Amino acid sequence: MKKDVGVEDLPYRHNVCSLVFRGDKFLLIQNLGFEPDWWKFPQGGIEAGESVEEAAKRELEEEIGNRDFRIVGKSVYTNQFDWSEKSLRLAGYRWRGQRQEFLVVEYIGDEDNIKINEKETQAFKWASLEEMLNSIDHDDSNFTNYRNTIEKVLAEFKMA
């Protein structure tokens, strides 16, 4: 990073988070290197020229290995947060944090069709509403307002 550019001058990475559900269960993933009890929804960066929906489809296919899903809708809520120093370093000081947009996505395939990308993800699970909310509630700067925003999205789509 250039010495004359501070972290506060860096842009936010544009990201999409997909709240994947099937019936009354939610699909959570655990990235490689995460603590054993740290879970999140599938998500990833939005590339230049890509719509939020296109990015979500690409990221879901990368993370769960299929296209057995349908996008229900896009939330009006977003979550913007600054990254930890470790995350800043891992990202090569290109961004100061993330600005997440949220989609609600229904999984319409068989569980057996989920093939996680073992280069990025170590596990997945289906969780009830209560278990999901507890599983995504982390005291870490990279999860600032994550649970709170998820709860708003669930209320918006009348899922909680």
CYANA upper distance limits for C-alpha pairs under 8 A (distance plus 0.5 A):
  1 MET  CA      5 VAL  CA      7.69
  1 MET  CA     92 GLY  CA      8.11
  1 MET  CA     93 TYR  CA      6.54
  5 VAL  CA      9 ASP  CA      6.75
  5 VAL  CA     10 LEU  CA      8.20
  6 GLY  CA     10 LEU  CA      7.57
  7 VAL  CA     93 TYR  CA      8.16
  7 VAL  CA     95 TRP  CA      8.35
  7 VAL  CA     96 ARG  CA      6.27
  8 GLU  CA     96 ARG  CA      7.25
  9 ASP  CA     96 ARG  CA      8.43
 10 LEU  CA     93 TYR  CA      8.29
 10 LEU  CA     94 ARG  CA      7.19
 10 LEU  CA     95 TRP  CA      5.73
 10 LEU  CA     96 ARG  CA      5.79
 11 PRO  CA     94 ARG  CA      8.00
 11 PRO  CA     95 TRP  CA      5.62
 11 PRO  CA     96 ARG  CA      6.48
 11 PRO  CA     97 GLY  CA      8.12
 12 TYR  CA     80 GLN  CA      8.39
 12 TYR  CA     95 TRP  CA      5.76
 12 TYR  CA     96 ARG  CA      6.04
 12 TYR  CA     97 GLY  CA      5.53
 12 TYR  CA     98 GLN  CA      5.36
 12 TYR  CA     99 ARG  CA      6.39
 13 ARG  CA     45 GLY  CA      7.41
 13 ARG  CA     95 TRP  CA      6.28
 13 ARG  CA     96 ARG  CA      8.06
 13 ARG  CA     97 GLY  CA      6.58
 13 ARG  CA     98 GLN  CA      5.03
 13 ARG  CA     99 ARG  CA      6.50
 14 HIS  CA     45 GLY  CA      6.30
 14 HIS  CA     46 ILE  CA      6.06
 14 HIS  CA     98 GLN  CA      6.46
 14 HIS  CA     99 ARG  CA      5.63
 14 HIS  CA    100 GLN  CA      6.73
 14 HIS  CA    101 GLU  CA      8.40
 15 ASN  CA     43 GLN  CA      7.49
 15 ASN  CA     44 GLY  CA      5.92
 15 ASN  CA     45 GLY  CA      4.77
 15 ASN  CA     46 ILE  CA      5.84
 15 ASN  CA     98 GLN  CA      6.92
 15 ASN  CA     99 ARG  CA      6.41
 15 ASN  CA    100 GLN  CA      5.12
 15 ASN  CA    101 GLU  CA      6.74
 16 VAL  CA     43 GLN  CA      5.97
 16 VAL  CA     44 GLY  CA      6.20
 16 VAL  CA     45 GLY  CA      6.87
 16 VAL  CA     46 ILE  CA      7.13
 16 VAL  CA     52 VAL  CA      6.87
 16 VAL  CA     55 ALA  CA      7.53
 16 VAL  CA     56 ALA  CA      6.69
 16 VAL  CA    100 GLN  CA      5.83
 16 VAL  CA    101 GLU  CA      5.30
 16 VAL  CA    102 PHE  CA      6.25
 16 VAL  CA    103 LEU  CA      7.85
 17 CYS  CA     41 PHE  CA      6.95
 17 CYS  CA     42 PRO  CA      6.53
 17 CYS  CA     43 GLN  CA      4.70
 17 CYS  CA     44 GLY  CA      7.27
 17 CYS  CA     56 ALA  CA      7.79
 17 CYS  CA    100 GLN  CA      6.98
 17 CYS  CA    101 GLU  CA      6.61
 17 CYS  CA    102 PHE  CA      5.39
 17 CYS  CA    103 LEU  CA      6.85
 18 SER  CA     41 PHE  CA      6.65
 18 SER  CA     42 PRO  CA      6.12
 18 SER  CA     43 GLN  CA      6.46
 18 SER  CA     56 ALA  CA      7.09
 18 SER  CA     60 LEU  CA      8.44
 18 SER  CA    102 PHE  CA      6.38
 18 SER  CA    103 LEU  CA      5.39
 18 SER  CA    104 VAL  CA      6.35
 18 SER  CA    105 VAL  CA      6.71
 19 LEU  CA     26 PHE  CA      7.79
 19 LEU  CA     27 LEU  CA      8.04
 19 LEU  CA     41 PHE  CA      6.46
 19 LEU  CA     42 PRO  CA      7.89
 19 LEU  CA    102 PHE  CA      7.65
 19 LEU  CA    103 LEU  CA      6.57
 19 LEU  CA    104 VAL  CA      5.30
 19 LEU  CA    105 VAL  CA      6.28
 20 VAL  CA     26 PHE  CA      6.24
 20 VAL  CA     27 LEU  CA      5.89
 20 VAL  CA     28 LEU  CA      8.39
 20 VAL  CA     41 PHE  CA      7.70
 20 VAL  CA     42 PRO  CA      8.27
 20 VAL  CA    104 VAL  CA      6.70
 20 VAL  CA    105 VAL  CA      5.16
 20 VAL  CA    106 GLU  CA      6.10
 20 VAL  CA    107 TYR  CA      6.79
 21 PHE  CA     25 LYS  CA      6.06
 21 PHE  CA     26 PHE  CA      4.79
 21 PHE  CA     27 LEU  CA      6.40
 21 PHE  CA    104 VAL  CA      8.32
 21 PHE  CA    105 VAL  CA      6.87
 21 PHE  CA    106 GLU  CA      5.59
 21 PHE  CA    107 TYR  CA      6.36
 22 ARG  CA     26 PHE  CA      6.94
 22 ARG  CA     27 LEU  CA      8.35
 22 ARG  CA    106 GLU  CA      6.33
 22 ARG  CA    107 TYR  CA      5.84
 22 ARG  CA    108 ILE  CA      7.53
 24 ASP  CA    128 SER  CA      6.98
 24 ASP  CA    129 LEU  CA      7.80
 25 LYS  CA    126 TRP  CA      6.14
 25 LYS  CA    127 ALA  CA      5.66
 25 LYS  CA    128 SER  CA      5.36
 25 LYS  CA    129 LEU  CA      7.21
 26 PHE  CA    126 TRP  CA      5.76
 26 PHE  CA    127 ALA  CA      5.63
 26 PHE  CA    128 SER  CA      6.88
 26 PHE  CA    129 LEU  CA      7.56
 26 PHE  CA    132 MET  CA      7.28
 27 LEU  CA     41 PHE  CA      7.21
 27 LEU  CA    124 PHE  CA      7.48
 27 LEU  CA    125 LYS  CA      6.34
 27 LEU  CA    126 TRP  CA      5.21
 27 LEU  CA    127 ALA  CA      7.04
 28 LEU  CA     39 TRP  CA      6.50
 28 LEU  CA     40 LYS  CA      5.84
 28 LEU  CA     41 PHE  CA      5.35
 28 LEU  CA     42 PRO  CA      7.35
 28 LEU  CA    124 PHE  CA      6.07
 28 LEU  CA    125 LYS  CA      5.96
 28 LEU  CA    126 TRP  CA      6.84
 28 LEU  CA    127 ALA  CA      7.74
 28 LEU  CA    132 MET  CA      8.03
 29 ILE  CA     39 TRP  CA      6.11
 29 ILE  CA     40 LYS  CA      6.06
 29 ILE  CA     41 PHE  CA      6.46
 29 ILE  CA     42 PRO  CA      6.81
 29 ILE  CA    121 THR  CA      7.33
 29 ILE  CA    122 GLN  CA      8.24
 29 ILE  CA    123 ALA  CA      6.31
 29 ILE  CA    124 PHE  CA      4.77
 29 ILE  CA    125 LYS  CA      7.07
 30 GLN  CA     34 PHE  CA      7.00
 30 GLN  CA     38 TRP  CA      6.99
 30 GLN  CA     39 TRP  CA      5.39
 30 GLN  CA     40 LYS  CA      7.01
 30 GLN  CA    121 THR  CA      6.21
 30 GLN  CA    122 GLN  CA      6.22
 30 GLN  CA    123 ALA  CA      5.70
 30 GLN  CA    124 PHE  CA      6.61
 31 ASN  CA     39 TRP  CA      8.18
 31 ASN  CA    120 GLU  CA      6.19
 31 ASN  CA    121 THR  CA      4.70
 31 ASN  CA    122 GLN  CA      6.17
 31 ASN  CA    123 ALA  CA      7.82
 32 LEU  CA    119 LYS  CA      8.06
 32 LEU  CA    120 GLU  CA      6.03
 32 LEU  CA    121 THR  CA      5.59
 32 LEU  CA    122 GLN  CA      5.73
 34 PHE  CA     38 TRP  CA      6.48
 34 PHE  CA     39 TRP  CA      8.43
 37 ASP  CA    135 SER  CA      7.29
 38 TRP  CA    135 SER  CA      6.88
 38 TRP  CA    136 ILE  CA      7.19
 38 TRP  CA    138 HIS  CA      7.71
 39 TRP  CA    135 SER  CA      6.12
 39 TRP  CA    136 ILE  CA      5.93
 40 LYS  CA    135 SER  CA      8.01
 40 LYS  CA    136 ILE  CA      6.01
 42 PRO  CA     59 GLU  CA      7.90
 42 PRO  CA     60 LEU  CA      7.05
 42 PRO  CA     63 GLU  CA      7.47
 43 GLN  CA     56 ALA  CA      7.66
 43 GLN  CA     59 GLU  CA      6.97
 43 GLN  CA     60 LEU  CA      8.03
 44 GLY  CA     55 ALA  CA      8.04
 44 GLY  CA     56 ALA  CA      8.00
 44 GLY  CA     59 GLU  CA      6.48
 45 GLY  CA     55 ALA  CA      7.72
 46 ILE  CA     50 GLU  CA      6.78
 46 ILE  CA     51 SER  CA      7.82
 46 ILE  CA     52 VAL  CA      7.11
 46 ILE  CA     55 ALA  CA      5.83
 47 GLU  CA     55 ALA  CA      7.63
 50 GLU  CA     54 GLU  CA      6.48
 50 GLU  CA     55 ALA  CA      6.69
 51 SER  CA     55 ALA  CA      6.66
 52 VAL  CA     56 ALA  CA      6.68
 52 VAL  CA    101 GLU  CA      8.12
 53 GLU  CA     57 LYS  CA      6.74
 53 GLU  CA     71 ILE  CA      8.31
 53 GLU  CA    103 LEU  CA      8.38
 54 GLU  CA     58 ARG  CA      6.71
 55 ALA  CA     59 GLU  CA      6.47
 56 ALA  CA     60 LEU  CA      6.42
 56 ALA  CA    103 LEU  CA      8.36
 57 LYS  CA     61 GLU  CA      6.61
 57 LYS  CA     67 ARG  CA      7.90
 58 ARG  CA     62 GLU  CA      6.68
 59 GLU  CA     63 GLU  CA      6.52
 60 LEU  CA     64 ILE  CA      6.22
 60 LEU  CA     65 GLY  CA      7.82
 60 LEU  CA     66 ASN  CA      7.97
 60 LEU  CA     67 ARG  CA      7.91
 61 GLU  CA     65 GLY  CA      5.34
 61 GLU  CA     66 ASN  CA      5.42
 61 GLU  CA     67 ARG  CA      6.22
 62 GLU  CA     66 ASN  CA      8.26
 62 GLU  CA    116 ILE  CA      8.41
 62 GLU  CA    117 ASN  CA      7.01
 63 GLU  CA    115 LYS  CA      8.26
 63 GLU  CA    116 ILE  CA      5.94
 63 GLU  CA    117 ASN  CA      5.73
 63 GLU  CA    120 GLU  CA      8.17
 63 GLU  CA    121 THR  CA      7.74
 64 ILE  CA    114 ILE  CA      5.62
 64 ILE  CA    115 LYS  CA      5.68
 64 ILE  CA    116 ILE  CA      5.14
 64 ILE  CA    117 ASN  CA      7.13
 65 GLY  CA    113 ASN  CA      8.08
 65 GLY  CA    114 ILE  CA      6.39
 65 GLY  CA    115 LYS  CA      5.33
 65 GLY  CA    116 ILE  CA      6.50
 65 GLY  CA    117 ASN  CA      7.45
 66 ASN  CA    113 ASN  CA      7.46
 66 ASN  CA    114 ILE  CA      7.18
 66 ASN  CA    115 LYS  CA      7.99
 68 ASP  CA    107 TYR  CA      6.51
 68 ASP  CA    108 ILE  CA      5.87
 68 ASP  CA    109 GLY  CA      5.32
 69 PHE  CA    105 VAL  CA      7.08
 69 PHE  CA    106 GLU  CA      5.95
 69 PHE  CA    107 TYR  CA      4.78
 69 PHE  CA    108 ILE  CA      5.62
 69 PHE  CA    109 GLY  CA      7.39
 70 ARG  CA    105 VAL  CA      6.17
 70 ARG  CA    106 GLU  CA      5.85
 70 ARG  CA    107 TYR  CA      7.14
 70 ARG  CA    108 ILE  CA      7.73
 71 ILE  CA    103 LEU  CA      7.54
 71 ILE  CA    104 VAL  CA      6.68
 71 ILE  CA    105 VAL  CA      4.93
 71 ILE  CA    106 GLU  CA      6.86
 72 VAL  CA    103 LEU  CA      7.94
 72 VAL  CA    104 VAL  CA      5.93
 72 VAL  CA    105 VAL  CA      5.82
 72 VAL  CA    106 GLU  CA      7.09
 73 GLY  CA    103 LEU  CA      6.25
 73 GLY  CA    104 VAL  CA      5.97
 73 GLY  CA    105 VAL  CA      7.77
 74 LYS  CA    101 GLU  CA      8.46
 74 LYS  CA    102 PHE  CA      6.58
 74 LYS  CA    103 LEU  CA      4.96
 74 LYS  CA    104 VAL  CA      6.91
 75 SER  CA    101 GLU  CA      7.77
 75 SER  CA    102 PHE  CA      5.97
 75 SER  CA    103 LEU  CA      6.39
 75 SER  CA    104 VAL  CA      7.98
 75 SER  CA    153 VAL  CA      6.66
 75 SER  CA    156 GLU  CA      7.92
 76 VAL  CA    102 PHE  CA      8.48
 76 VAL  CA    153 VAL  CA      8.45
 77 TYR  CA    101 GLU  CA      7.40
 77 TYR  CA    102 PHE  CA      7.48
 77 TYR  CA    149 THR  CA      7.43
 77 TYR  CA    152 LYS  CA      7.81
 77 TYR  CA    153 VAL  CA      7.16
 78 THR  CA     99 ARG  CA      7.38
 78 THR  CA    100 GLN  CA      5.94
 78 THR  CA    101 GLU  CA      5.37
 78 THR  CA    102 PHE  CA      7.16
 78 THR  CA    149 THR  CA      7.66
 79 ASN  CA     98 GLN  CA      8.36
 79 ASN  CA     99 ARG  CA      6.17
 79 ASN  CA    100 GLN  CA      5.54
 79 ASN  CA    101 GLU  CA      7.35
 79 ASN  CA    145 ASN  CA      7.31
 79 ASN  CA    146 TYR  CA      7.51
 79 ASN  CA    149 THR  CA      7.03
 80 GLN  CA     97 GLY  CA      7.90
 80 GLN  CA     98 GLN  CA      6.10
 80 GLN  CA     99 ARG  CA      4.68
 80 GLN  CA    100 GLN  CA      6.64
 81 PHE  CA     97 GLY  CA      6.06
 81 PHE  CA     98 GLN  CA      6.18
 81 PHE  CA     99 ARG  CA      7.17
 81 PHE  CA    141 SER  CA      8.02
 81 PHE  CA    142 ASN  CA      7.59
 81 PHE  CA    143 PHE  CA      8.39
 81 PHE  CA    144 THR  CA      6.62
 81 PHE  CA    145 ASN  CA      8.43
 82 ASP  CA     96 ARG  CA      6.12
 82 ASP  CA     97 GLY  CA      4.57
 82 ASP  CA     98 GLN  CA      7.12
 82 ASP  CA    141 SER  CA      7.38
 82 ASP  CA    142 ASN  CA      7.48
 83 TRP  CA     87 SER  CA      6.26
 83 TRP  CA     88 LEU  CA      6.63
 83 TRP  CA     96 ARG  CA      6.52
 83 TRP  CA     97 GLY  CA      5.03
 83 TRP  CA     98 GLN  CA      7.92
 83 TRP  CA    141 SER  CA      6.58
 83 TRP  CA    142 ASN  CA      5.83
 84 SER  CA     88 LEU  CA      6.75
 84 SER  CA    141 SER  CA      6.40
 84 SER  CA    142 ASN  CA      6.91
 85 GLU  CA     89 ARG  CA      6.76
 86 LYS  CA     90 LEU  CA      6.75
 87 SER  CA     91 ALA  CA      6.59
 88 LEU  CA     92 GLY  CA      6.80
 88 LEU  CA     93 TYR  CA      5.59
 88 LEU  CA     94 ARG  CA      8.11
 88 LEU  CA     95 TRP  CA      7.47
 88 LEU  CA     96 ARG  CA      7.03
 88 LEU  CA     97 GLY  CA      8.13
 89 ARG  CA     93 TYR  CA      6.24
 91 ALA  CA     95 TRP  CA      7.50
 97 GLY  CA    142 ASN  CA      8.46
102 PHE  CA    153 VAL  CA      8.08
109 GLY  CA    113 ASN  CA      7.26
110 ASP  CA    114 ILE  CA      8.01
116 ILE  CA    121 THR  CA      6.81
116 ILE  CA    122 GLN  CA      8.14
116 ILE  CA    123 ALA  CA      7.76
116 ILE  CA    124 PHE  CA      8.04
117 ASN  CA    121 THR  CA      6.12
117 ASN  CA    122 GLN  CA      8.47
118 GLU  CA    122 GLN  CA      6.43
127 ALA  CA    131 GLU  CA      6.07
127 ALA  CA    132 MET  CA      5.77
128 SER  CA    132 MET  CA      6.34
129 LEU  CA    133 LEU  CA      6.69
129 LEU  CA    160 ALA  CA      8.14
130 GLU  CA    134 ASN  CA      6.81
131 GLU  CA    135 SER  CA      6.45
132 MET  CA    136 ILE  CA      6.77
133 LEU  CA    137 ASP  CA      6.87
133 LEU  CA    147 ARG  CA      7.17
136 ILE  CA    146 TYR  CA      8.02
136 ILE  CA    147 ARG  CA      6.74
137 ASP  CA    143 PHE  CA      8.22
137 ASP  CA    146 TYR  CA      7.90
137 ASP  CA    147 ARG  CA      6.18
138 HIS  CA    143 PHE  CA      6.66
139 ASP  CA    143 PHE  CA      7.54
139 ASP  CA    144 THR  CA      8.25
140 ASP  CA    144 THR  CA      7.17
143 PHE  CA    147 ARG  CA      8.36
145 ASN  CA    149 THR  CA      6.43
146 TYR  CA    150 ILE  CA      6.67
147 ARG  CA    151 GLU  CA      6.65
148 ASN  CA    152 LYS  CA      6.97
149 THR  CA    153 VAL  CA      6.79
150 ILE  CA    154 LEU  CA      6.66
151 GLU  CA    155 ALA  CA      6.71
151 GLU  CA    160 ALA  CA      8.11
152 LYS  CA    156 GLU  CA      6.57
153 VAL  CA    157 PHE  CA      6.80
154 LEU  CA    158 LYS  CA      6.42
154 LEU  CA    159 MET  CA      5.35
154 LEU  CA    160 ALA  CA      6.00
155 ALA  CA    159 MET  CA      6.41
155 ALA  CA    160 ALA  CA      6.03
